[in-house]
Amino acid sequence: MSGTGESPADSHDQPTRYTLQQREAITRIRQCDEHDYYGILGLRKRCSAVEIRKKYRALAILTHPDQNKFDDAEIAFKRLGTAYDVLRNPSQRKEYDAGGRYSPQVACDPHEVFGEEFAKNAAGPDSGDSGPSDDDDSGDDSDESPDEEVTAIYEKATPLVNQLLAEADTPARKRLQSGLRRLNKSIEEVNRKAGRSDRSLLIKIDLLVGFCIEYTRAVKQLQEDPTNVPAMSSIRRIQKQFRNAMKCHYYPAAWQLPTAAGVEEQGCRIIGHVPHKDPSRIRFLMEKPGDPCGLMFGYDYEVGVDQANEYMQLSDQEQKDIRYSDSRYNRALAHKYKRILGWTNKLGKTPLEFRQALPTGYGLIEFHDGTTDILTRTAVRKLLGQRKADQEIDKFYRDRQIVPPWAYMPNVRRLEGPRRARIEGHAPTAAYPPRVDIRTAPSRGVSDGSIRSENGLEHMTKIMEQQQSELQDLVKVVANLVSQLHLSTKIP
């Protein structure tokens, strides 16, 4: 697996700086002795010069610090360069094989070795050199799902895996890794009986160790400083990557990272959800007393895995499906409405300037009898009428000095009927102007469906202009190619 597995909506986390495959390669190389050159390359001692070159090219692309921002990338890249520089030279390799432990007299520059190797193909490796060799022990990355025998071995490995993920002591981790390697031997036997490759469906131990090392480091930083926002973001990102990796490799749901105290905010609770046939795609609505919007909408790794699991174990009567609230309300109940306690929006991946409809919104509504309920914008409109409902939602944002996301949709007033939001009619204020110009309005960063950054949308406008320019250049290139093709067909 080479992707990061990003979730559709994750406004809190920083962009991923490396892939899971890159992380796994770095972890494996770092665990090797710095003088174990064959181990660093993941090759046997009897390997050919061609195999050494192929494996180096594949690993160099994965570990190069310009492409891989994992903390130990530079160290792994240097070890890889040293190993390749020794083994590609027949005389040095012979001396290394004879002594078993050889240190070059002159330290090599790994970036120089990389440049020499890829000088003839500066754009990247040949397609034949980019894949792993047959000796790669990282396991198979195919989409093949495990059979019952392999699944049973995965279940047997659960205690070892969870201990490994929670273990900060290196010697203890190595003992747990030995136990997992023995289980991988069992998987290899099952693979041979089933006619599969020996390396198929193995437990990716290096990947698990990589998660353990980075997660432990982030948790330690958070324990030292509970207000460390980058550490919190790192923990959420690692949790998300871990869940995606487990899903990709069909590993049991019981394989879990330990809970990081302090990531789930105190006083927060899940008050509803949007069901999905895939459990990892269920989205939860969480009440956040300390947040200006009062609500948060996200996946389990965003709202807290433990809280999400506890919520899903509740009975159907105790859980709340937040869809279809529009079927329960009409104008006859308008006199019961009191106020909006919280509001959040499901923004998705579409940039605000390109949206053709209002984002789906969910609000926690209080009624005069003291009860509360979760309503969508459509339900609030059926309760109060479209104009009054949009004004109430708009007032909720204005009172908190937060610009609503639809204020940055340039065509919002041209939308038809229920897709339109009425954001005009209020006295202008510095925090919330009644009419927003997409080219000059102060953008304030999207978080929980609100805009809270400092700089306006000038950057977005520049991106759009750049994309339009690139599109025009592309059209010219295509037209030129079509013209050349047309001329070639006329040549006898």
C-alpha positions in Angstrom: 0.0 0.0 0.0 1.4 3.3 -1.0 -1.5 5.7 -0.2 -2.1 7.6 2.8 -5.8 6.8 3.0 -7.0 10.3 3.8 -10.5 10.8 4.9 -13.0 12.8 2.9 -13.4 15.4 5.6 -10.6 16.1 8.0 -10.3 19.8 8.6 -8.4 19.4 11.9 -5.4 17.4 10.7 -2.3 18.6 9.0 -1.5 17.2 5.5 0.2 13.8 5.6 3.9 14.2 4.9 4.6 10.6 3.9 2.9 7.4 2.9 2.5 4.2 4.9 4.8 2.4 2.6 7.5 5.1 3.1 7.0 4.9 6.9 7.4 1.1 6.8 10.6 1.3 4.7 12.2 3.8 7.1 11.3 1.7 10.1 12.7 -1.5 8.7 16.0 0.2 7.7 16.3 1.8 11.1 15.9 -1.5 12.9 18.8 -3.0 10.9 22.4 -2.9 12.2 24.1 0.0 10.4 26.7 -2.5 9.1 24.2 -5.1 8.0 24.2 -3.9 4.4 22.3 -6.8 3.0 19.7 -6.4 5.7 19.3 -2.7 5.0 18.6 -3.5 1.3 16.4 -6.4 2.3 18.4 -8.9 0.2 20.1 -12.3 0.7 23.9 -12.6 0.6 23.8 -14.5 -2.6 21.9 -11.8 -4.5 23.2 -10.5 -7.9 24.4 -7.1 -8.7 21.3 -6.5 -10.7 19.1 -7.3 -7.7 21.2 -4.9 -5.5 20.7 -2.1 -8.0 17.0 -2.7 -8.4 16.4 -2.8 -4.7 18.4 0.3 -4.1 16.5 2.3 -6.7 13.2 1.2 -5.2 14.2 2.0 -1.6 16.0 5.3 -2.6 12.7 6.6 -4.0 10.8 5.7 -0.9 13.4 7.1 1.6 14.7 10.2 -0.1 14.2 13.1 2.4 12.8 15.3 -0.3 9.9 12.9 -0.8 9.7 11.3 2.6 9.2 13.7 5.6 9.3 11.0 8.3 11.6 12.0 11.1 14.3 9.4 10.5 14.3 9.6 6.7 17.7 11.2 6.5 19.3 8.5 8.7 17.7 5.7 6.7 18.6 7.3 3.4 22.3 7.6 4.5 22.4 4.0 5.7 20.9 2.9 2.4 23.4 4.9 0.4 26.4 3.5 2.4 25.1 -0.1 1.9 24.6 0.3 -1.8 28.0 2.1 -2.3 29.8 -0.9 -0.7 27.8 -3.7 -2.3 27.9 -2.3 -5.9 31.7 -2.3 -5.8 32.9 -5.9 -6.5 36.1 -5.5 -4.5 34.5 -3.8 -1.5 31.7 -6.3 -1.5 34.2 -9.2 -1.5 36.0 -7.6 1.4 32.7 -7.1 3.2 31.6 -10.7 2.6 34.9 -12.0 3.9 34.9 -10.0 7.1 31.2 -9.8 7.7 31.6 -6.3 9.2 33.1 -3.7 6.9 33.3 0.1 7.2 34.3 2.1 4.1 37.5 4.1 4.6 35.8 7.2 3.0 32.3 8.0 4.1 30.0 8.3 1.1 27.6 11.1 0.4 24.2 9.4 0.0 22.8 12.2 -2.1 25.8 11.9 -4.4 25.3 8.1 -4.7 21.6 8.8 -5.5 22.5 11.4 -8.1 25.0 9.0 -9.8 22.5 6.2 -9.9 19.6 8.3 -11.3 21.7 10.6 -13.6 20.5 8.8 -16.7 16.9 9.0 -15.6 16.5 12.2 -13.7 12.7 12.0 -13.9 12.6 8.8 -11.8 13.4 5.2 -12.0 12.4 2.9 -14.9 9.2 1.1 -14.4 11.0 -2.1 -14.2 13.1 -0.8 -11.3 10.4 0.7 -9.2 8.9 -2.4 -7.6 10.2 -4.4 -4.8 12.3 -7.5 -5.4 11.2 -11.1 -4.6 13.2 -10.9 -1.4 11.2 -8.0 0.0 10.0 -9.1 3.4 7.5 -6.4 3.9 4.6 -8.5 2.8 2.3 -8.4 -0.1 0.3 -5.3 -0.8 -2.4 -6.8 -3.0 -6.1 -6.5 -2.2 -6.5 -10.2 -1.6 -8.6 -10.9 1.5 -7.5 -13.5 4.0 -9.2 -16.9 4.3 -10.5 -18.4 7.5 -7.1 -19.9 8.5 -5.3 -16.6 8.0 -8.0 -14.7 9.8 -7.7 -17.1 12.8 -3.9 -16.4 12.9 -4.7 -12.6 12.9 -7.0 -13.1 15.8 -4.3 -15.1 17.6 -1.9 -12.3 17.0 -4.2 -9.6 18.6 -2.6 -9.6 22.1 0.9 -9.4 20.7 -0.1 -6.6 18.2 -1.8 -4.5 20.9 1.1 -5.0 23.3 3.5 -4.0 20.5 1.5 -0.8 19.7 1.5 0.2 23.3 5.2 -0.7 24.1 7.7 2.1 24.5 10.6 -0.2 25.5 12.8 -1.3 22.5 13.9 -4.7 23.9 10.3 -5.6 24.8 9.2 -4.6 21.3 11.8 -6.9 19.7 10.5 -9.8 21.8 7.0 -9.1 20.6 8.2 -8.8 17.0 9.8 -12.3 17.4 6.4 -13.7 18.4 4.7 -12.1 15.4 7.4 -13.5 13.0 6.6 -17.0 14.3 2.9 -16.3 13.4 4.0 -15.1 10.0 5.7 -18.5 9.5 2.3 -20.1 10.1 0.8 -17.8 7.5 3.5 -18.8 5.0 2.5 -22.5 5.5 -1.1 -21.6 4.9 -0.2 -19.7 1.8 1.8 -22.6 0.4 -1.2 -25.0 0.9 -3.5 -22.5 -0.8 -1.1 -21.9 -3.7 -0.5 -18.3 -2.8 2.8 -16.5 -2.7 4.7 -17.1 0.6 4.8 -13.4 1.3 1.0 -12.8 0.8 -1.2 -11.7 3.7 1.7 -11.5 6.2 1.4 -9.4 9.3 3.3 -6.2 8.4 5.4 -6.0 11.5 7.5 -3.0 10.3 4.4 -1.0 9.6 3.1 -1.7 13.1 6.4 -0.8 14.7 6.4 2.5 12.7 3.0 3.3 14.1 4.2 2.4 17.6 7.3 4.6 17.4 5.6 7.7 16.0 2.4 7.4 18.1 4.5 6.9 21.3 6.5 10.0 20.5 3.4 12.1 19.9 1.7 10.9 23.1 4.8 11.7 25.2 4.9 15.2 23.8 1.2 15.6 24.7 1.8 14.3 28.2 4.7 16.8 28.7 2.5 19.7 27.4 -1.3 19.0 27.4 -1.8 22.2 25.3 0.6 21.0 22.5 -1.7 21.4 19.5 0.8 19.9 16.9 1.0 16.7 19.1 -2.8 16.4 19.2 -2.9 16.8 15.4 -0.2 14.2 15.0 -2.1 11.8 17.2 -5.3 12.2 15.2 -3.5 11.8 11.9 -1.7 8.6 13.1 -5.0 7.2 14.4 -6.6 7.9 11.0 -3.7 6.3 9.1 -3.8 3.3 11.4 -7.5 2.7 10.8 -7.1 3.0 7.1 -4.1 0.6 7.1 -6.0 -2.0 9.2 -8.9 -1.8 6.8 -6.6 -2.0 3.7 -4.9 -5.2 5.0 -8.1 -6.8 6.4 -6.6 -6.9 9.9 -9.0 -7.4 12.9 -10.8 -4.4 14.4 -9.4 -5.5 17.7 -6.0 -4.3 16.7 -6.0 -0.8 18.2 -3.6 1.9 19.2 -3.7 2.7 23.0 -6.0 5.6 24.0 -4.2 9.0 24.2 -5.3 10.8 27.3 -6.1 14.4 26.5 -7.1 14.0 22.9 -10.8 13.6 23.6 -11.9 16.9 25.1 -13.5 16.9 28.6 -17.2 17.5 28.6 -17.8 16.4 25.0 -20.3 13.8 24.2 -21.7 12.2 21.1 -25.4 13.1 20.6 -26.2 11.6 17.2 -24.9 9.9 14.1 -25.4 9.3 10.4 -25.4 5.5 9.8 -23.4 3.8 7.1 -23.1 0.2 6.0 -19.3 0.5 6.4 -18.7 1.1 10.2 -15.6 3.2 9.4 -17.7 5.6 7.4 -20.2 6.3 10.2 -20.2 10.0 11.1 -20.9 11.3 14.6 -22.3 14.6 15.9 -20.6 15.6 19.1 -21.5 18.3 21.5 -18.5 20.6 22.3 -19.3 23.0 25.1 -16.0 24.9 24.8 -16.3 25.5 21.0 -18.1 28.6 19.7 -20.2 26.5 17.3 -21.1 24.1 20.1 -21.0 21.0 17.8 -18.5 18.9 15.9 -19.3 16.6 13.0 -16.7 13.9 12.2 -15.6 10.3 12.0 -14.7 8.1 15.0 -11.0 9.0 15.0 -12.0 12.7 15.0 -14.5 12.6 17.9 -12.6 9.9 19.8 -12.5 6.2 19.1 -13.4 5.1 22.6 -16.4 7.5 22.8 -17.5 6.3 19.3 -17.3 2.6 20.3 -19.2 3.3 23.6 -21.9 5.1 21.7 -22.3 2.3 19.1 -22.8 -0.2 21.9 -25.9 1.7 23.1 -29.3 0.3 22.2 -31.2 1.5 19.1 -33.4 3.5 21.4 -30.5 5.3 23.1 -28.7 6.1 19.7 -30.0 8.9 17.6 -30.1 8.8 13.8 -29.9 12.5 12.9 -31.3 12.1 9.4 -35.0 12.7 8.5 -35.7 15.3 11.2 -37.6 17.2 8.5 -40.4 14.6 8.7 -41.1 15.4 12.3 -41.6 19.2 12.1 -44.0 21.7 10.5 -45.2 25.3 10.9 -47.8 24.2 13.5 -45.0 23.6 16.0 -43.2 27.0 15.4 -44.4 28.4 18.7 -42.4 25.8 20.6 -39.0 27.0 19.1 -36.8 28.9 21.5 -33.2 29.1 20.1 -30.2 27.4 18.4 -27.7 26.0 20.9 -25.2 24.7 18.4 -24.7 24.4 14.6 -22.2 22.7 12.4 -21.9 22.0 8.7 -20.9 19.0 6.6 -18.5 20.7 4.1 -17.0 17.7 2.3 -14.2 18.1 -0.2 -15.8 20.7 -2.6 -14.2 24.1 -2.2 -16.7 26.8 -1.1 -16.2 28.9 -4.2 -17.3 25.9 -6.4 -20.3 24.7 -4.4 -23.7 24.8 -6.2 -25.7 24.2 -3.0 -25.6 24.9 0.7 -23.6 22.5 2.8 -25.7 20.1 4.9 -26.2 21.6 8.3 -27.1 20.1 11.7 -28.3 22.2 14.7 -29.0 21.5 18.3 -32.4 23.3 18.9 -33.9 24.2 22.2 -37.7 24.4 22.7 -39.7 26.4 25.2 -40.6 23.3 27.1 -36.9 22.7 27.9 -36.5 19.8 25.4 -33.8 19.7 22.7 -33.6 18.0 19.3 -31.2 17.8 16.4 -32.6 19.3 13.2 -31.2 19.8 9.7 -31.5 23.1 8.0 -34.4 21.7 6.0 -36.2 20.7 9.2 -35.7 24.2 10.7 -37.1 25.8 7.5 -40.2 23.5 7.8 -40.5 24.6 11.4 -40.0 28.4 11.0 -40.3 29.0 7.3 -37.4 29.5 5.0 -36.7 33.1 5.6 -37.0 33.0 9.3 -34.9 29.8 9.6 -32.1 31.2 7.5 -32.1 34.4 9.6 -32.0 32.4 12.9 -29.0 30.3 11.6 -27.3 33.5 10.4 -27.9 35.2 13.7 -26.3 32.2 15.5 -23.1 32.8 13.6 -23.2 36.6 13.8 -23.7 36.6 17.6 -20.5 34.5 17.9 -18.6 36.7 15.4 -18.1 33.8 13.0 -18.6 34.1 9.3 -20.7 31.2 8.0 -19.2 29.2 5.2 -22.0 30.0 2.7 -21.1 33.7 2.9 -18.0 32.7 0.9 -20.1 31.1 -1.9 -20.0 33.7 -4.6 -23.3 32.5 -6.2 -25.2 31.9 -3.0 -27.9 34.5 -3.8 -28.4 33.1 -7.2 -29.3 29.7 -5.9 -32.9 28.6 -6.4 -35.4 27.9 -3.7 -34.2 25.7 -0.8 -30.5 25.8 -1.9 -30.3 29.5 -1.1 -29.4 31.0 2.3 -30.6 34.5 3.2 -27.7 36.2 4.8 -28.7 39.8 4.2 -30.9 42.1 6.3 -28.7 42.6 9.3 -26.9 45.7 10.4 -23.3 45.6 9.1 -20.6 44.9 11.6 -16.8 44.5 11.4 -17.0 40.9 12.4 -19.8 40.0 10.0 -20.6 42.1 6.9 -24.1 41.5 5.5 -22.7 41.1 2.0 -19.4 39.3 1.3 -17.2 39.9 -1.7 -15.4 36.6 -2.5 -12.3 38.6 -3.7 -11.9 40.8 -0.6 -13.6 39.1 2.3 -11.4 38.1 5.3 -11.2 34.3 5.3 -10.8 32.9 8.7 -10.0 29.2 8.2 -12.6 26.4 8.0 -13.2 24.6 11.3 -16.4 22.8 12.3 -18.1 24.4 9.3 -17.0 28.0 10.1 -14.6 30.4 8.6 -11.9 31.7 11.0 -8.7 32.6 9.3 -7.0 35.9 8.8 -6.2 36.5 5.2 -9.4 36.6 3.0 -9.9 34.6 -0.1 -7.4 36.3 -2.3 -5.3 33.1 -2.2 -8.2 31.1 -3.5 -8.8 33.6 -6.3 -5.1 33.4 -7.4 -5.4 29.6 -7.4 -8.5 29.8 -9.6 -6.7 32.1 -12.0 -3.7 29.8 -12.1 -5.9 26.8 -12.8 -7.6 28.7 -15.6 -4.3 29.6 -17.1 -3.0 26.0 -16.9 -6.3 24.9 -18.5 -5.8 27.3 -21.4 -2.2 26.0 -21.9 -3.5 22.4 -21.9 -6.1 23.3 -24.5 -3.3 24.7 -26.7 -1.2 21.6 -26.3 -4.1 19.3 -27.2 -4.9 21.5 -30.2 -1.3 21.3 -31.4 -1.3 17.5 -31.0 -4.6 17.2 -33.0 -3.1 19.4 -35.7 0.0 17.3 -36.0 -2.1 14.1 -36.0 -4.2 15.6 -38.8 -1.1 16.4 -40.9 0.4 13.0 -40.4 -2.7 11.3 -41.7 -2.4 13.3 -45.0 1.2 12.1 -45.7 1.1 9.2 -48.3 
